[in-house]
Amino acid sequence: MDKLPDIFRNPLGSAKGIFYLKEFIFSFLLLLSLKSTSQPKLEITEAKKDFGSVKRGELIKNTFEIRNTGNQPLLLTEAEVSCSCTTVDFPKQPILPGEKVTVLINFNTATVYGRQDRIVYLYSNDPKGRHKLRYKGNVLTK
């Protein structure tokens, strides 16, 4: 009987050679890499807005277009603002791959004046973490 040493056997025990082990490892690594590339990806068309000069007391509405360029649904989970003069409205439903949505940032100028440069952080299930939306302009006192 022709027996091969154990080192040449595949993990399932048949004596077909070490090549089955190599195929098994290659297939496992391929599946692992495919799984890691399957994820949502948040892309912002224009992440910076300039609203110019406005009179104090105006409500500024900044819209930002968000697109999911990944291959899994994107979930916007939270928006972090730096002051109470800013509110954020974003969709709560999943954004499917290829879809685009609008995020609305309202900036109330009633309590501020002068040069304004504000940042809103948008959180999602994108592996890159938070994304920055920025708006700036000048609020005139009179």
Buried (B, 14 or more C-beta within 10 A) or exposed (E): EEEEEEEBBBEEEEEEEEEBBEEEEEEEEEEEEEEEEEBBBBBBEEBBBEBEEBEBEBEBEBEBEBBBBBEBBBBBEEBEBEEEBBBBEBBEEBBEBEBEBEBEBEBBBEEBBEEBEBBBBBBBBBEEEBBEBBBBBBBEEE
